[in-house]
């Protein structure tokens, strides 16, 4: 009886381990979208491109909800708030040529996460360079909305605003 119990217990552990392994969702580009860390890593990796390299719209679309819209907030020359709100495809049409021509390396330097049920809000502070070891050319905060469908994360949209003299990044968004 003890041997049968041990055998069934071991089989249950092996079955649960196999279930956990299968629960990971990896896109065809190797992005692990089954974890928050994985999808945020993919979010930054997809816009990071070496000078002369190629941005992959298809890769980016695999981490976003279909037909997602995204935004860039800032101020115009008169100091008035502005918002450019476009589809992911339009964003790529507007930005890819410049990213590929000049190179672009964006990385997360701090993160704050809020969660309720299956929805997540991530305040992700970033810094950008043209090359991995180049000088910082921009810093700001990405406001990212995500949904977890029980299997994987989807980016539902995001808006970012850059740091400027009149808009410094608050200290609480610079600490991990």
Residue pairs with C-beta under 8 A, 6 or more apart in sequence:
23 34
23 151
24 32
24 34
24 35
25 32
25 33
25 34
25 151
25 152
26 32
26 33
26 34
27 33
27 42
27 59
27 62
27 63
28 62
29 42
29 56
29 59
29 62
31 38
31 39
31 41
31 42
31 45
31 46
31 59
31 62
31 63
32 38
32 39
32 41
32 42
33 39
33 42
33 62
33 63
33 152
33 153
33 154
34 151
34 152
34 153
35 153
36 113
36 120
36 122
36 146
36 153
38 153
39 63
39 146
39 152
39 153
39 155
40 108
40 111
40 122
40 124
40 144
42 59
42 63
43 63
43 124
43 142
43 144
43 155
43 158
44 106
44 107
44 108
44 126
46 55
46 56
46 59
46 60
46 63
47 55
47 60
47 99
47 104
47 106
48 104
48 105
48 106
48 107
49 55
49 99
49 100
49 103
49 104
50 103
50 131
51 100
51 101
51 102
51 103
51 130
51 131
52 100
52 101
52 103
53 100
53 103
54 100
55 92
55 95
55 96
55 99
55 100
57 88
57 89
57 92
57 96
60 88
60 92
61 88
61 89
63 153
63 154
63 155
64 88
64 154
64 155
64 156
65 147
65 154
65 155
65 156
65 157
67 87
68 87
68 88
68 155
68 156
68 157
69 85
69 86
69 87
69 88
69 157
70 85
70 86
70 87
70 88
70 91
70 157
70 158
70 159
71 83
71 84
71 85
71 86
71 157
71 158
71 159
71 160
72 83
72 84
72 159
72 160
72 161
73 81
73 82
73 83
73 159
73 160
73 161
74 81
74 82
74 161
74 162
75 81
75 82
75 164
75 166
75 167
76 82
79 166
83 159
85 159
86 94
98 104
102 130
103 130
103 131
104 128
104 129
104 130
105 128
105 129
105 130
105 131
105 132
105 134
106 126
106 127
106 128
106 129
107 126
107 127
108 124
108 125
108 126
109 125
109 126
109 127
109 139
109 174
110 124
110 125
110 173
110 174
110 175
110 176
111 122
111 123
111 124
111 125
111 176
112 122
112 123
112 172
112 173
113 120
113 121
113 122
113 123
114 120
114 121
114 122
115 121
118 147
118 148
118 149
118 150
119 145
119 146
119 147
119 148
120 145
120 146
120 147
120 148
120 153
121 143
121 144
121 145
121 146
122 142
122 143
122 144
122 146
123 141
123 142
123 143
123 173
124 141
124 142
124 143
124 144
125 139
125 140
125 141
125 142
125 169
125 173
125 174
126 139
126 140
126 141
126 142
126 160
127 136
127 138
127 139
128 136
128 137
128 138
128 139
129 135
129 136
129 137
130 137
138 162
138 163
139 162
139 163
139 169
140 160
140 161
140 162
140 163
140 169
141 160
141 161
141 169
141 173
142 158
142 159
142 160
143 158
143 159
143 160
144 155
144 157
144 158
145 155
145 156
145 157
145 158
146 153
146 154
146 155
146 156
147 153
147 154
147 156
148 154
161 167
163 169
